[in-house]
């Protein structure tokens, strides 16, 4: 199962790391930004985006990519 979803899992991990780095180095100066003012939300949003983007590159079983 892990081998089947490895690309999506890696995408989620990379996205989560990117979300944290965005929070850490760019962030939100005023604290009113709903995603980037909270590290947990930033990591979750980054992980979701990474998962979705990396999932685009998965090959389909029926031969249509």
Order of alpha helices (4+ residues) and beta strands (2+ residues): alpha-alpha
